[in-house]
Amino acid sequence: MEPVIKIRDLKKSFSNVEVLKGINLDIYDSEVLCIIGSSGSGKSTLLRCLNLLEEPTSGEISFDNQNLQDYSVDLNQLRAKMGMVFQSFNLFNNMNVLSNCTISPMKVLHTSKEEANKNALELLDLVGMKDFAYQNPKKLSGGQKQRVAIARALAMNPKVMLFDEPTSALDPEMVGEVLEVMNSLAKKGMTMIVVTHEMGFARDVATRVIFMDGGVVLEENTPKLIFSSPKEERTKAFLRRVIN
């Protein structure tokens, strides 16, 4: 089976600090890949390189057999097919929830307003936020904002969803409602790459887990093997710290 995303010898430096040191990774259709590791290990930088929010220093990323560093790549079209959910929601506070979910399909995909509204309401219903369609995001809780952000990303009908620590800015009682939505997406077969500190989610929902340390993929395996019998000492030490 051909990977949806192929990463070859990916490197990224900021000034003279090398954050990614030669990442090689294949991601397959319907896979839920969880990326774990300490802060500063390069997890979020890797994710942001995938849709070119960060430009790689060297190496190659291909998505749907297209080299992303090719100058002919349309970034808007690329990002439409690769939805991203951030830590900090990034909703537009000058428009209501529904408009947050329809603006990109109308502008980038040229979807009619009627069709965009219909799709957005269905997706808001999917994430349990349909009753808030005409609310301003400022009035929502963190968990509600993040569920809207997921609906907004899904409104572009992406092939892959990227999640950058989507629960790290949430109060503990809000985390479960967001993870529940992500779990339901995984069950529907959505290809997902998730940078997360939620070890329970990685253990229960991921099809594969990679542990990053110092800008490299130090270990990768099934969740069962990563959590029950990690091979690398750094992986063992990290899991001891984060799992009570």
Summary of the structure (lengths in Angstrom):
residues: 244
radius of gyration: 17.9
end to end distance: 37.9
largest distance: 55.1
contacts: 775
relative contact order: 0.17
helix: 41%
strand: 25%
